[in-house]
Amino acid sequence: MSVNVNTVYQRVLAITNKEQRGYITPQEFNYLANQAQLDIFEQYFYDQNQFLRIPGNDTEYSDILSIIEEKISIFEKTNTAVTGGTTLPSDLYRLGSVIFNGAEAESISQKDYIYITQSPLAQPTNDFPIYIRDNAGIKVYGKNAAGALEQKTSGVTCNYIKEPTDVSWAANNVTGTYNASNSVNFELHESEETDLVVKILSLSGMILKDNSLYGIASGEDVKNSQEEKS
C-alpha cells in the first residue's frame, strides 16, 4: 500500500495551525511533498550500500537490509522494452540488467569497446551480448547472420528502478475540499508516513520562515534515522 496524500497533508496542516506557525497552501505542499518523497527514496540506496557491509540477522521481519530492499522493490520494473534497442524508459532512475533475446548483456566502457572490436576472440555474440551506455541511451551489440558485429535495434529489454511518480494534493474546484480522483498519492511504502510528515514540516519551516519548526522537525528526522539504523 502507498501513503495517502490527504492524510499527510492534514497532519502537516494540523501541526502548523496548532502552533499558529502559518498556512501551507496546496501548491506549496505539493512542492514540499515531492521533495520529501525524493529525499526518502534516494536515501534508500545510500542505506542499502551501508548495510550491505554489515552482517544481517536471522529475524524474518527485522533485518534492515531486507526492509530497505522491500521498500525499493515498489519501484522495480522488469522486462521493459528498450525502444529501438537504444532509448531507455523516461522514468528510469537506476538501470539494472540489459537483456537481448533472453541473454543478459555485459556493460562495457567505450574504451573497452574499441579493444573488443579489434579482437575477434573477444567480440560479443548473441548469447553473450555487450552494451555501452551514453547520454543518448544504450547500444547493444551481438552478431548478425553472417557472424559480423552488429548493433541490435530490437529484442532489447531492461530491468530498472523507476523514479517515484509526482505527488499531488488536488482540491474540488467548487468546494475547495480534497478531491481524491484528481490527487496522486505517495508511492513510498506505507511505513514512511511519519517520516514524510516530519520531512515536510522541516521544509515548511523554511517557507514559513520559522526556524524553530525547521529545527524541531530536523531533530525528529535525525532521531528517526538513528533509531532505524541502531
C-alpha positions in Angstrom: 0.0 0.0 0.0 1.1 3.6 -0.6 0.8 6.6 1.7 -2.3 8.7 1.3 -1.5 12.2 0.3 -4.5 13.7 2.1 -3.6 12.0 5.4 -0.1 13.5 5.2 -1.5 17.0 4.2 -4.0 17.1 7.0 -1.4 16.1 9.6 1.0 18.8 8.3 -1.8 21.4 8.5 -2.9 20.3 11.9 0.6 20.7 13.4 1.4 24.0 11.7 -2.0 25.5 12.5 -2.0 24.2 16.1 1.3 26.0 16.7 0.0 29.1 14.8 3.0 28.9 12.5 1.2 29.7 9.3 -0.7 28.0 6.5 0.8 25.7 3.9 -1.1 26.1 0.6 -1.8 23.0 -1.6 0.7 24.3 -4.2 3.4 24.7 -1.5 2.5 21.3 0.0 2.8 19.5 -3.4 6.2 21.0 -4.0 7.4 20.1 -0.5 5.8 16.6 -0.7 7.6 15.7 -3.9 10.9 16.9 -2.4 10.4 14.9 0.7 9.4 11.8 -1.2 12.5 12.1 -3.4 14.8 12.6 -0.4 13.5 9.5 1.3 13.7 7.5 -1.9 17.3 8.4 -2.6 18.3 7.7 0.9 17.3 4.0 0.4 20.3 3.5 -1.9 22.8 5.1 0.5 21.4 2.9 3.3 21.4 -0.2 1.2 25.1 0.3 0.4 25.8 0.9 4.1 24.0 -2.2 5.3 25.4 -4.4 2.6 28.7 -4.1 4.5 27.1 -5.2 7.8 26.1 -8.8 8.6 22.3 -9.1 8.8 20.3 -11.1 11.3 18.1 -14.2 11.0 14.9 -12.5 12.2 12.4 -12.6 9.4 10.8 -9.2 9.9 13.6 -7.0 11.4 16.6 -7.4 9.1 17.3 -3.8 8.0 18.7 -4.7 4.6 15.6 -6.8 3.8 13.3 -3.9 4.9 15.2 -1.5 2.6 15.0 -3.8 -0.3 11.3 -4.3 0.2 10.8 -0.6 0.0 12.9 -0.3 -3.1 11.0 -3.2 -4.8 8.0 -1.0 -5.1 9.8 0.9 -7.8 11.3 -2.1 -9.7 10.2 -2.7 -13.3 11.2 -5.7 -15.3 11.2 -6.9 -18.9 10.6 -3.3 -20.1 11.2 -2.8 -23.9 14.1 -0.6 -24.9 12.7 1.3 -27.9 14.8 0.8 -30.9 17.3 -1.0 -28.8 18.6 2.4 -27.6 16.0 4.6 -25.9 15.7 3.8 -22.2 12.4 4.4 -20.3 11.7 8.0 -19.4 11.0 7.3 -15.7 14.3 5.4 -15.2 16.2 6.2 -12.0 18.8 3.3 -11.9 19.5 0.9 -14.7 19.7 -2.8 -13.7 20.2 -5.6 -16.3 20.0 -5.2 -20.0 18.8 -8.2 -21.9 18.9 -9.2 -25.6 16.6 -12.1 -26.5 16.8 -13.6 -23.1 20.6 -13.2 -22.7 21.9 -10.6 -20.2 24.3 -8.1 -21.8 27.6 -7.1 -20.2 28.1 -3.4 -19.6 31.4 -2.1 -21.0 33.1 1.3 -21.5 33.6 3.0 -24.8 37.4 2.3 -24.3 36.8 -1.4 -23.8 34.5 -1.5 -26.9 37.4 -0.3 -29.0 39.6 -3.1 -27.8 36.8 -5.7 -28.1 36.1 -4.8 -31.8 39.8 -5.2 -32.6 40.0 -8.7 -31.1 38.0 -11.4 -32.9 38.1 -13.7 -29.9 36.7 -11.1 -27.5 33.8 -9.9 -29.7 30.3 -10.4 -28.3 27.8 -13.0 -29.6 24.0 -13.1 -29.4 24.4 -15.5 -26.4 26.9 -13.1 -24.8 26.0 -9.6 -25.9 27.5 -6.4 -24.6 26.2 -2.8 -24.3 27.5 0.7 -23.9 25.6 3.5 -22.1 25.8 7.1 -23.0 23.7 10.3 -22.8 21.5 9.1 -25.7 20.7 5.7 -24.0 22.4 2.4 -24.7 23.8 0.4 -27.6 23.6 -3.4 -27.6 25.9 -5.5 -29.7 25.9 -9.1 -30.8 26.4 -10.8 -34.2 24.4 -10.8 -37.4 23.5 -13.9 -39.5 26.9 -13.6 -41.2 28.8 -13.6 -37.9 29.8 -9.9 -38.1 29.5 -7.5 -35.2 26.0 -5.9 -35.2 24.2 -3.3 -33.1 20.8 -4.7 -32.0 17.7 -2.5 -32.5 15.0 -4.9 -31.4 14.6 -7.7 -28.8 16.2 -5.5 -26.2 14.6 -5.2 -22.7 15.8 -3.9 -19.3 15.2 -4.2 -15.6 15.4 -0.9 -13.7 14.3 1.2 -10.8 11.8 3.9 -11.7 11.6 7.4 -10.3 8.7 8.0 -7.9 5.6 9.4 -9.5 5.0 13.1 -8.7 2.6 13.6 -5.7 -0.4 15.9 -6.0 -3.0 17.0 -3.5 -5.9 18.3 -5.5 -9.0 20.3 -4.4 -12.5 20.3 -5.6 -13.0 23.4 -7.8 -16.3 24.3 -6.2 -15.9 23.4 -2.5 -12.1 23.6 -2.2 -12.2 20.3 -0.3 -10.0 17.3 -1.1 -10.6 15.7 -4.5 -9.3 12.1 -4.3 -9.9 11.4 -8.0 -7.6 14.1 -9.1 -5.0 13.6 -6.5 -1.9 11.4 -6.6 -0.7 9.5 -3.5 2.9 9.0 -2.4 4.4 5.9 -3.9 6.6 5.2 -0.9 5.9 2.2 1.4 3.1 2.9 3.9 5.7 2.8 6.8 7.1 6.1 5.6 4.1 8.1 6.5 5.6 9.6 9.7 8.9 10.3 8.0 7.1 12.1 5.2 5.2 14.3 7.7 8.5 15.2 9.6 10.4 16.0 6.4 7.6 18.2 5.0 7.4 20.0 8.3 11.1 20.6 8.2 10.9 22.0 4.7 7.8 24.0 5.7 9.9 25.8 8.3 11.9 27.4 5.5 8.8 28.6 3.6 7.1 29.9 6.8 10.4 31.4 7.9 10.1 29.5 11.2 13.5 28.3 12.4 12.0 26.6 15.4 9.7 24.4 13.2 12.6 23.6 11.0 14.8 22.7 14.0 12.2 20.6 15.7 11.3 18.6 12.6 15.0 18.2 11.6 15.8 16.9 15.0 13.0 14.4 14.8 14.2 13.3 11.4 17.7 12.7 12.7 16.3 10.8 15.7 14.1 8.6 13.5 17.1 7.9 11.2 19.3 6.9 14.1 16.7 4.6 15.6 16.2 2.8 12.3 20.0 2.2 11.9 20.8 1.3 15.5 
